[in-house]
Amino acid sequence: MSDLHRTGTSLNAPKSESSRTEPGESKHPDTHPPTDTLEARSLPPKIDSKARLTAFVFGLAALALFLFGIQKPGVRNFDEIVYVPSAEAVLDGLNEMDSAEPPMGKLLLAVGINQAGDSPFGWRVSSAVCGALTLIAVYLWTHLLFGDYRVSFVAATLTLFNNFLFVMSRTGMMDVFLIFFVFWSLVPYTAALTLDLSTVRRRILLYISGFLLGLAGACKWNAIDTLAVLLGISFALPWISKHLPVSPASSIARWAENLRRVKAPSLLFGLLILPAVSYALSFWILFRCIHLPFNIHEFVSMNHSMWRYHIAATTAKTMVLPWYRWPVASSPMRNFSYLLGNPVVMWGGAAAIVFCLWRSWRLQGASESFVALLYASNLLQWVVTPTRVQLYYYYFPSAMFLGVALALYSRPRSFLGIRASLIVVVAAALVFLWCYPRMAHLDAPWDCALGCWP
């Protein structure tokens, strides 16, 4: 009986085109590196009803958690003082938008204010909805990567308890909209590389991914590093599988074959042209709202203003925290909902990223490499980003990948007969519960019901 059958895969399960054994391919265990990555053993042929239902339940639970008490504080919180007035100006048809970020996130804020009223709830409801949808995307993306229900469940749970998503989903700022579009761009991109699809469908999924990444960039320019990772993977994997010793059964070989079928022109169109189109589209919508004609001169002028803003922007030195201190930060942002990443997920996830790198090297796992690259690129971009301001909440995009890495690392392990994944989830939940009263701006004495920050 083969290893594949021993893991419980059905004899009648459909095989992807790239996973079929080619004539003359050796099956000797020493011929190629081991290929016991999760996705090699249990990749589902599609997102089935169980996965869709679980993702939906996660979304509903997250939305309820984010909306409960979202009207607190009753005044504009942190950078809401910048972005909410810009959204209000859009609704009034005024050309008074700030130069801090592109318009897409402010347009989404404007939708919430228009539908729910110009109130604390209206300022933040769009963020809550996008945050809940982001958690759905995290679950689906992890399921596409590893094909394991337990890993997907733990990854989504840890992401929900990582404090970052909770705080950012209850604040009218641009970051949650950036992450919303980034993760929903990863879902079709990963589906195009992992599922058993026709070439036409793969191309369509890649086009959708690129379009959504352009919208992510239209919320914050930080989306450029994720786009760079997708471009790099799309062209590097076919080269690696052709020029380096790669097992035909590895996920690297499967992804590379699927990318070859898409062809380079389609990749360039999907990951270069379409992001630029959707990015420009957000400005066209803005210009329509403020009753200005859309033209190249105004488009370039607005982007130049944003560039100059970020180059010149300053803030109080007491607020600045260099990027290399974010992964080990232990003091909350007291002026921003006591934001501090859940130490269980942050520190355990950072160690799990190292595990992902080791596993990707030993087992030729594209999925593990993907997670590690996305984390590293979102963090290390700040080494070269030309700005004087580095704030702890800028770690949000990178932190979103730590729950996935930690879920993968803890899956096969146990401690005193208890699954490590269960221990990690319970520990993360307890820390989140301890942080919750301050993050949610509960009134006294509930703000210190479980103890106060030192």
C-alpha positions as CSV (number, residue, x, y, z in Angstrom):
1,M,0.0,0.0,0.0
2,S,1.4,3.4,-0.9
3,D,2.1,6.3,1.5
4,L,-0.7,8.2,-0.2
5,H,-3.2,5.5,0.6
6,R,-2.0,5.1,4.2
7,T,-2.8,8.8,4.9
8,G,-6.4,8.2,4.1
9,T,-6.8,9.6,0.6
10,S,-9.6,8.0,-1.3
11,L,-8.6,5.5,-4.1
12,N,-11.1,7.3,-6.3
13,A,-9.9,10.8,-5.6
14,P,-9.2,12.8,-8.7
15,K,-5.6,13.5,-9.5
16,S,-4.4,16.8,-10.8
17,E,-2.6,16.7,-14.2
18,S,0.7,17.7,-12.7
19,S,0.5,14.9,-10.0
20,R,0.2,11.9,-12.3
21,T,3.2,9.7,-12.5
22,E,5.0,10.0,-15.8
23,P,6.3,7.0,-17.7
24,G,9.8,6.0,-16.5
25,E,9.5,8.1,-13.2
26,S,11.3,6.3,-10.4
27,K,9.3,5.6,-7.2
28,H,12.3,4.6,-5.1
29,P,12.2,6.5,-1.8
30,D,15.8,7.6,-2.1
31,T,15.5,8.9,-5.7
32,H,14.0,12.2,-4.6
33,P,13.8,14.3,-1.5
34,P,10.9,13.3,0.8
35,T,7.5,14.8,-0.2
36,D,5.4,14.5,2.9
37,T,4.3,18.1,2.9
38,L,0.6,18.6,3.9
39,E,-0.4,19.7,0.4
40,A,1.3,16.7,-1.2
41,R,-0.7,14.3,0.9
42,S,-4.1,15.8,1.2
43,L,-4.7,18.6,-1.3
44,P,-8.5,18.7,-2.0
45,P,-9.6,18.9,-5.6
46,K,-11.8,21.9,-4.7
47,I,-13.1,24.0,-1.9
48,D,-15.8,21.7,-0.8
49,S,-19.0,22.4,1.1
50,K,-17.4,21.7,4.5
51,A,-14.7,24.3,3.9
52,R,-17.1,26.9,2.6
53,L,-19.4,26.4,5.6
54,T,-16.6,26.6,8.1
55,A,-15.3,29.8,6.4
56,F,-18.8,31.3,6.6
57,V,-19.1,30.5,10.3
58,F,-15.7,32.1,11.0
59,G,-16.9,35.2,9.1
60,L,-20.1,35.5,11.1
61,A,-18.4,35.0,14.4
62,A,-15.7,37.6,13.5
63,L,-18.3,40.1,12.4
64,A,-20.3,39.7,15.6
65,L,-17.1,40.1,17.7
66,F,-16.0,43.2,15.7
67,L,-19.4,44.9,15.8
68,F,-20.1,44.4,19.5
69,G,-19.3,47.8,21.2
70,I,-17.7,49.2,18.0
71,Q,-19.2,52.6,18.8
72,K,-16.5,53.0,21.5
73,P,-14.6,55.2,21.8
74,G,-17.2,57.8,20.9
75,V,-14.6,60.1,19.4
76,R,-12.3,59.6,16.5
77,N,-9.6,57.1,17.4
78,F,-6.0,57.6,16.4
79,D,-5.7,58.2,12.6
80,E,-9.5,58.3,12.2
81,I,-8.9,62.1,12.6
82,V,-7.3,62.0,9.1
83,Y,-9.3,59.4,7.2
84,V,-12.9,60.0,8.4
85,P,-12.9,63.7,7.3
86,S,-11.6,62.6,3.9
87,A,-14.5,60.1,3.6
88,E,-17.0,62.7,4.6
89,A,-15.6,65.1,2.0
90,V,-16.1,62.4,-0.7
91,L,-19.7,62.1,0.3
92,D,-20.1,65.9,0.2
93,G,-18.5,65.9,-3.3
94,L,-15.6,68.1,-2.1
95,N,-12.0,67.9,-3.3
96,E,-10.6,67.9,0.2
97,M,-9.2,64.4,0.5
98,D,-5.9,64.0,2.5
99,S,-2.7,63.2,0.7
100,A,-1.8,60.3,3.1
101,E,-3.0,57.3,1.1
102,P,-4.7,56.4,-2.2
103,P,-8.5,56.7,-2.3
104,M,-9.9,53.1,-2.3
105,G,-10.0,52.7,1.5
106,K,-11.6,56.2,2.0
107,L,-14.2,55.3,-0.6
108,L,-15.1,52.2,1.5
109,L,-15.2,54.3,4.6
110,A,-17.6,56.6,2.8
111,V,-19.9,53.7,1.9
112,G,-20.2,52.8,5.6
113,I,-20.9,56.4,6.7
114,N,-23.4,56.8,3.9
115,Q,-25.3,53.6,4.9
116,A,-24.9,53.7,8.7
117,G,-24.7,57.4,9.4
118,D,-21.9,59.9,10.3
119,S,-21.3,58.4,13.8
120,P,-18.7,56.2,15.4
121,F,-20.6,53.1,14.2
122,G,-20.7,54.5,10.6
123,W,-17.0,55.4,10.7
124,R,-16.1,51.8,11.5
125,V,-18.7,49.4,10.1
126,S,-16.9,49.1,6.7
127,S,-13.7,48.1,8.6
128,A,-15.6,45.5,10.6
129,V,-17.2,43.9,7.5
130,C,-13.8,43.8,5.6
131,G,-12.1,42.4,8.7
132,A,-14.6,39.6,8.9
133,L,-14.3,38.9,5.2
134,T,-10.5,38.8,5.6
135,L,-10.8,36.0,8.2
136,I,-12.8,34.0,5.7
137,A,-10.0,34.6,3.1
138,V,-7.4,33.4,5.6
139,Y,-9.2,30.2,6.2
140,L,-9.8,29.5,2.5
141,W,-6.2,30.4,1.6
142,T,-4.7,28.1,4.2
143,H,-7.0,25.3,3.0
144,L,-5.9,25.8,-0.5
145,L,-2.2,25.8,0.6
146,F,-2.3,22.7,2.8
147,G,-5.6,20.9,2.2
148,D,-6.0,20.2,5.9
149,Y,-9.1,21.2,7.7
150,R,-7.4,21.2,11.1
151,V,-4.6,23.5,10.0
152,S,-7.0,25.8,8.3
153,F,-9.2,26.0,11.4
154,V,-6.3,26.6,13.8
155,A,-4.9,29.2,11.4
156,A,-8.1,31.2,11.3
157,T,-8.6,30.9,15.0
158,L,-5.1,32.2,15.8
159,T,-5.6,35.0,13.3
160,L,-8.8,36.0,15.0
161,F,-7.1,36.0,18.5
162,N,-4.0,37.8,17.3
163,N,-5.3,41.3,18.5
164,F,-4.2,43.0,15.3
165,L,-7.3,42.0,13.3
166,F,-9.6,42.9,16.1
167,V,-8.2,46.4,16.7
168,M,-7.8,47.3,13.0
169,S,-11.3,46.0,12.2
170,R,-12.8,48.3,14.7
171,T,-11.0,51.5,13.5
172,G,-11.7,53.6,10.5
173,M,-8.3,53.4,8.9
174,M,-6.8,52.1,5.7
175,D,-4.9,49.1,6.9
176,V,-7.8,46.6,7.2
177,F,-8.9,47.4,3.6
178,L,-5.3,46.8,2.4
179,I,-5.3,43.4,4.1
180,F,-8.8,42.5,2.9
181,F,-7.8,42.9,-0.7
182,V,-4.4,41.3,-0.2
183,F,-5.8,38.1,1.2
184,W,-8.6,37.9,-1.3
185,S,-6.0,38.3,-4.0
186,L,-4.0,35.3,-2.5
187,V,-7.1,33.1,-2.6
188,P,-7.6,33.0,-6.5
189,Y,-3.8,33.1,-7.1
190,T,-3.3,30.0,-4.9
191,A,-6.3,28.3,-6.4
192,A,-4.8,28.8,-9.8
193,L,-1.6,27.1,-8.7
194,T,-3.0,24.2,-6.6
195,L,-6.4,23.1,-8.0
196,D,-7.1,20.8,-10.9
197,L,-8.4,23.3,-13.4
198,S,-8.3,24.1,-17.1
199,T,-5.7,26.6,-18.3
200,V,-8.5,29.1,-19.1
201,R,-9.7,29.0,-15.5
202,R,-6.2,29.3,-14.1
203,R,-5.7,32.5,-16.2
204,I,-9.0,33.9,-15.1
205,L,-8.1,33.3,-11.4
206,L,-4.8,35.0,-11.9
207,Y,-6.5,38.0,-13.6
208,I,-8.8,38.3,-10.6
209,S,-5.8,38.1,-8.2
210,G,-4.0,40.9,-10.0
211,F,-7.1,43.1,-10.2
212,L,-7.6,42.7,-6.4
213,L,-4.0,43.5,-5.7
214,G,-4.3,46.7,-7.6
215,L,-7.2,47.6,-5.3
216,A,-5.0,46.7,-2.3
217,G,-2.4,49.2,-3.6
218,A,-5.2,51.7,-4.0
219,C,-5.7,51.5,-0.2
220,K,-2.0,51.6,0.7
221,W,1.1,51.4,-1.4
222,N,2.4,48.6,0.9
223,A,0.6,46.1,-1.3
224,I,3.6,46.4,-3.7
225,D,5.6,43.9,-1.8
226,T,2.9,41.2,-2.0
227,L,2.7,41.9,-5.7
228,A,6.5,41.5,-6.0
229,V,6.2,38.1,-4.2
230,L,3.5,36.8,-6.6
231,L,5.5,38.0,-9.6
232,G,8.7,36.4,-8.3
233,I,7.0,33.1,-7.6
234,S,5.3,33.0,-10.9
235,F,8.6,33.3,-12.8
236,A,11.0,31.7,-10.4
237,L,9.2,28.3,-9.9
238,P,9.3,27.3,-13.6
239,W,13.0,28.2,-13.7
240,I,13.8,26.3,-10.5
241,S,12.0,23.2,-11.5
242,K,13.8,23.2,-14.9
243,H,17.3,24.0,-13.8
244,L,17.6,22.5,-10.3
245,P,17.0,19.0,-8.9
246,V,13.4,19.1,-8.0
247,S,11.2,16.0,-7.2
248,P,8.4,15.6,-9.8
249,A,6.1,14.8,-6.8
250,S,6.9,18.0,-4.9
251,S,4.5,21.0,-4.8
252,I,7.2,23.1,-6.4
253,A,7.1,20.9,-9.5
254,R,3.2,21.0,-9.5
255,W,3.0,24.7,-9.2
256,A,5.7,25.2,-11.8
257,E,3.9,23.0,-14.3
258,N,0.6,24.9,-13.7
259,L,2.4,28.2,-14.2
260,R,4.0,27.0,-17.5
261,R,0.5,26.3,-18.8
262,V,-0.7,29.8,-18.1
263,K,2.2,31.3,-20.1
264,A,4.3,34.3,-19.4
265,P,2.2,36.9,-21.4
266,S,-0.9,36.0,-19.3
267,L,1.1,36.2,-16.1
268,L,2.4,39.7,-17.0
269,F,-1.1,40.8,-18.0
270,G,-2.6,39.5,-14.8
271,L,0.1,40.7,-12.4
272,L,1.3,43.9,-14.0
273,I,-1.3,45.4,-16.3
274,L,-4.5,44.6,-14.4
275,P,-3.1,45.8,-11.0
276,A,-2.3,49.1,-12.7
277,V,-5.8,49.3,-14.3
278,S,-7.7,48.6,-11.0
279,Y,-5.4,51.1,-9.1
280,A,-6.3,53.8,-11.7
281,L,-10.0,52.8,-11.5
282,S,-10.1,53.8,-7.8
283,F,-9.0,57.3,-8.8
284,W,-11.6,57.4,-11.6
285,I,-14.3,56.6,-9.0
286,L,-13.0,59.3,-6.7
287,F,-12.9,61.9,-9.4
288,R,-16.5,61.0,-10.3
289,C,-17.5,61.5,-6.6
290,I,-15.9,64.9,-6.3
291,H,-17.1,66.0,-9.8
292,L,-13.7,66.4,-11.4
293,P,-12.7,65.1,-14.9
294,F,-10.3,62.2,-14.8
295,N,-7.1,62.9,-16.6
296,I,-3.5,61.8,-16.5
297,H,-2.3,65.1,-15.2
298,E,-4.5,65.0,-12.1
299,F,-3.8,61.3,-11.6
300,V,0.0,61.9,-11.6
301,S,-0.3,65.0,-9.5
302,M,-2.3,63.2,-6.7
303,N,0.2,60.3,-6.6
304,H,3.1,62.8,-6.5
305,S,1.5,64.5,-3.6
306,M,1.2,61.2,-1.7
307,W,4.9,60.4,-2.4
308,R,6.0,63.8,-1.0
309,Y,3.7,63.4,2.0
310,H,5.3,60.1,3.0
311,I,8.8,61.4,2.4
312,A,8.3,64.4,4.6
313,A,5.9,63.0,7.2
314,T,7.1,63.1,10.9
315,T,5.6,62.1,14.2
316,A,6.6,62.2,17.9
317,K,9.7,60.2,18.6
318,T,8.0,58.5,21.5
319,M,5.6,56.9,19.0
320,V,8.2,55.6,16.6
321,L,9.2,52.0,16.9
322,P,11.8,50.7,14.4
323,W,10.7,47.7,12.2
324,Y,13.3,45.3,13.7
325,R,11.7,45.7,17.1
326,W,8.1,44.9,16.0
327,P,8.4,41.1,16.2
328,V,9.5,41.2,19.9
329,A,7.5,44.2,21.0
330,S,6.0,43.8,24.5
331,S,4.5,47.2,25.2
332,P,1.1,48.2,23.8
333,M,0.2,51.3,21.9
334,R,-1.7,53.0,24.7
335,N,-2.9,55.8,22.3
336,F,-4.3,53.3,19.9
337,S,-6.6,50.8,21.7
338,Y,-3.7,49.3,23.6
339,L,-2.7,47.5,20.4
340,L,-0.2,44.7,21.0
341,G,0.0,41.5,19.0
342,N,-0.9,38.4,21.0
343,P,2.5,37.2,22.3
344,V,1.4,33.5,21.9
345,V,0.9,34.0,18.2
346,M,3.5,36.7,17.6
347,W,6.4,34.9,19.2
348,G,5.3,31.4,18.5
349,G,4.6,32.4,14.9
350,A,8.0,34.0,14.4
351,A,9.6,30.7,15.4
352,A,7.2,28.8,13.1
353,I,8.4,31.0,10.2
354,V,11.8,29.5,10.7
355,F,10.2,26.1,10.7
356,C,8.5,26.9,7.4
357,L,11.8,27.8,5.8
358,W,13.5,24.6,7.0
359,R,10.5,22.5,5.9
360,S,10.4,24.2,2.5
361,W,14.2,23.4,2.0
362,R,14.0,19.8,3.2
363,L,10.7,18.9,1.6
364,Q,10.6,21.2,-1.4
365,G,7.3,22.6,-0.2
366,A,6.1,25.6,-2.2
367,S,3.3,26.3,0.3
368,E,5.7,26.7,3.2
369,S,8.0,29.0,1.2
370,F,5.0,31.1,0.2
371,V,4.0,31.8,3.8
372,A,7.6,32.6,4.8
373,L,8.1,34.9,1.8
374,L,4.9,36.8,2.4
375,Y,5.8,37.4,6.0
376,A,9.4,38.4,5.3
377,S,8.5,40.7,2.4
378,N,5.9,42.6,4.4
379,L,8.4,43.1,7.2
380,L,11.6,43.7,5.3
381,Q,10.0,46.3,3.0
382,W,10.6,48.7,5.8
383,V,14.3,48.4,5.4
384,V,14.1,50.2,2.0
385,T,10.8,52.2,2.4
386,P,11.8,55.9,2.3
387,T,9.9,57.2,5.3
388,R,10.9,58.7,8.6
389,V,7.8,57.3,10.4
390,Q,7.7,53.6,11.5
391,L,4.9,52.8,13.9
392,Y,4.1,49.4,15.5
393,Y,0.8,49.0,13.7
394,Y,2.6,48.8,10.4
395,Y,3.5,45.3,11.5
396,F,-0.2,44.3,10.8
397,P,0.3,42.8,7.3
398,S,3.2,40.6,8.4
399,A,1.5,39.6,11.6
400,M,-1.4,38.2,9.6
401,F,0.8,35.3,8.3
402,L,2.0,34.2,11.7
403,G,-1.2,32.4,12.7
404,V,-0.9,30.3,9.5
405,A,2.8,29.4,10.2
406,L,2.0,28.5,13.8
407,A,-0.9,26.4,12.8
408,L,1.3,24.4,10.4
409,Y,4.1,24.0,13.0
410,S,1.8,22.8,15.8
411,R,-0.2,20.4,13.8
412,P,1.7,17.1,14.2
413,R,3.0,17.8,17.7
414,S,1.6,16.9,21.2
415,F,2.6,17.6,24.8
416,L,1.7,15.2,27.6
417,G,-0.7,13.6,25.2
418,I,-2.5,16.8,24.3
419,R,-2.3,18.2,20.8
420,A,0.0,21.2,20.6
421,S,-2.5,23.0,18.3
422,L,-5.1,22.8,21.1
423,I,-2.7,24.2,23.7
424,V,-1.7,27.0,21.4
425,V,-5.3,28.0,20.6
426,V,-6.4,27.9,24.3
427,A,-3.3,30.0,25.3
428,A,-4.0,32.5,22.6
429,A,-7.7,32.8,23.5
430,L,-6.8,33.4,27.2
431,V,-4.3,36.2,26.3
432,F,-6.9,37.7,23.9
433,L,-9.5,37.6,26.6
434,W,-7.1,39.4,29.0
435,C,-6.4,42.1,26.4
436,Y,-10.0,42.5,25.3
437,P,-11.4,45.0,27.9
438,R,-8.8,47.7,27.0
439,M,-8.8,47.0,23.2
440,A,-12.6,47.3,23.2
441,H,-12.5,50.5,25.3
442,L,-14.8,49.1,28.0
443,D,-15.8,51.5,30.7
444,A,-14.5,51.2,34.3
445,P,-14.5,48.9,36.2
446,W,-14.7,46.5,33.3
447,D,-11.6,47.9,31.6
448,C,-9.5,46.3,34.3
449,A,-11.9,43.3,35.1
450,L,-9.1,40.9,34.2
451,G,-6.2,43.0,35.3
452,C,-4.7,46.2,33.9
453,W,-1.7,46.8,31.8
454,P,1.4,47.6,33.8
